[in-house]
Amino acid sequence: MRRIRSARAGAGAARALAAGVNGGPSSADTYKWIALSNVTLGVLLATLDGSIVLIAMPDIFRGIHLDPLVPANSFYLLWMILGFLVVTSVLIVSFGRLGDMYGRVRMYNLGFVVYTAASLVLTVDWMTGPAGAIYLIAFRLVQGVGAALLLANSAAILTDAFPANQRGMALGINNIVGVSGMFIGLVLGGILAPIDWRLVFLISVPVGLFGTVWAYLKLEERSKPRPASIDWWGNFSFALGLVLIMVSVTYGIRPYASAATGWASPRVIALLIGGVVSLAAFAAIERHVSEPMFRLPLFRIRAFTFGTLSTFLSAVARGGLLFMLIIWLQGIWLPQHGYDFTETPLWAGIYMLPLTIGLLIAGPTSGYLSDRFGARWFATGGMLGAAVSFALLILLPINFPFVLFALVLALNGVSMGMFASPNRAAVMNSLPPGDRGAGGGMNQTFQNSAQVLSIGIFFTLMILGLASSLPHAMTSGLEAHGVAAATARHVGGLPPVSILFAAFLGYNPIQSLLGPHVLATLSAVNRATLTGRSFFPHLISSPFRSGLHEAFTFAIVACLIAAAASLMRGQKYHYSAPVSRLPPSGEGPPLDGAAVGVGTGAVTRPSAHSERTWSAGGSHQAY
């Protein structure tokens, strides 16, 4: 009994000492909010720049004097969009592991520096044509390196700063602001790009400078870095495999020979095979090196495994949604409602705000509630709600009433918010403290990779839908308005991806495809009709609807599988260190080791009726 009282007194003294290290409880309480605000700023920057370029693309291409509708220029268009995502996907796990080894705050601060410097360099592109596009793509890749450093370590920094009973709220705010950044970027891009396309990059510079100084002065290294040897072969094989697969996506959605897509081309097949072989080699390497980059034993933790799987599937469902909505609004709905094609990028961002509002409301709220009740039912319900929202989008007419469209988007935002915040908190809570950087990076890699794959899948389904009926509709529509049969057949036979990109960029493609010489041969009435705001939207509506249904049906299936994976994560679970002994009475903390069980962060004793545990490298898993 004396030993128990002595141990309890020692534990109390240790807690008091820990509270006083940083100036007492009030200091610790202040730091966690500093960490949340700074890390959320970093994540917002990293995700905002992934979408701000989407809306600014027409102005960027006009600024560097490059026509994005020329088939040969589709390479530049795709890599301007996807290059950023590819780099972040490839590097996040490595940078998360480096954060565990050398300090998460150090890696995070470096991310601010790299990101801000790249943003500044992007604003001074003096070249035009293909050279100007390659310059922008190259430094977008560098910008992606900075974003990867920020994203890889942000969740781990927050998990270190917040107690377990508040992590859901903190990670919820951080994650949802990050997801919302994609939609906020659309509005900012629509506002800034018409003024000057360089502003879409310049806006990140002062914010990045502020965040860099703030992070350097205020963030504290709460983790215990564990220097280790770098897994060079694992890093190389993983990066190579992921890059090959993602490059194959960019070529797969481009036409090949007479086919509408390039998935059957030798180049794409070779890239896919090379990617799979490289990833298989990576899996073999990770099982035999002493300090692996990818912490495969973490997949023994049930909450981490099924949380990461549902992260991947939800990102597959969500990743292509943004592109489909932009095409729907810019290419069809907005012109039909009186908006000039040059105005549609800005208004597309504005009309998608209900989705952002839904995310911002549901994310922090569900994160806070999941701290008390666990992530399982919130995340599962969110995925089911997202499936319902995709079904409702299928039921909407192409020329929809905006109120109904806004309500469906809000439902999608609320559902995605219900899933994202609790799921991220549950994944991070399940990780041992020393592996939070690597584990968080692994989770983020699955999410970013899924977004790239989703874009490829959605675009492929949309292109196949257009290819089945658009050529005939285009040819007959042009002939009906005085265009020569040979010219109409030539334009109708162009790859559907060119038409899709035109709608995506807010261009009126008929004017570009026919050219001034053909238009000059037409009557004033036919010329006005073909280049007006109704001909192209009416022409593309039926083929677009077919492709849209295919894409959203795929999203429904992905959401339902994600809901099933989320349901299998088990009950509420927080990682705890190994426990060797408990006081006989069950009161007070363990004599050796850390807290065990589940709950709101207080030290609890495992309850036979609420959970069962197993040990894998020190973790205790709740089912």
HELIX and SHEET records of a PDB file:
HELIX    1   1 ARG A    2  VAL A   21  1                                  20    
HELIX    2   2 PRO A   25  GLY A   63  1                                  39    
HELIX    3   3 PRO A   71  ASN A   73  5                                   3    
HELIX    4   4 SER A   74  TYR A  102  1                                  29    
HELIX    5   5 ARG A  104  LEU A  122  1                                  19    
HELIX    6   6 GLY A  129  ALA A  161  1                                  33    
HELIX    7   7 ALA A  164  GLN A  166  5                                   3    
HELIX    8   8 ARG A  167  LEU A  192  1                                  26    
HELIX    9   9 LEU A  199  LEU A  202  1                                   4    
HELIX   10  10 SER A  204  LYS A  218  1                                  15    
HELIX   11  11 TRP A  232  GLY A  252  1                                  21    
HELIX   12  12 PRO A  266  GLU A  286  1                                  21    
HELIX   13  13 LEU A  296  ARG A  300  5                                   5    
HELIX   14  14 ARG A  302  GLY A  319  1                                  18    
HELIX   15  15 LEU A  321  ILE A  327  1                                   7    
HELIX   16  16 TRP A  328  TRP A  333  3                                   6    
HELIX   17  17 LEU A  334  GLN A  336  1                                   3    
HELIX   18  18 PHE A  341  GLU A  343  5                                   3    
HELIX   19  19 THR A  344  TYR A  351  1                                   8    
HELIX   20  20 LEU A  353  PHE A  373  1                                  21    
HELIX   21  21 ARG A  376  LEU A  395  1                                  20    
HELIX   22  22 PHE A  402  ASN A  429  1                                  28    
HELIX   23  23 PRO A  433  ASP A  435  5                                   3    
HELIX   24  24 ARG A  436  ALA A  480  1                                  45    
HELIX   25  25 ALA A  485  GLY A  492  1                                   8    
HELIX   26  26 PRO A  496  LEU A  505  1                                  10    
HELIX   27  27 PRO A  509  ALA A  520  1                                  12    
HELIX   28  28 ALA A  524  LEU A  530  1                                   7    
HELIX   29  29 PHE A  535  LEU A  567  1                                  33    
SHEET    1   A 2 SER A 615  ALA A 616  0                                        
SHEET    2   A 2 SER A 619  HIS A 620 -1                                        
END                                                                             
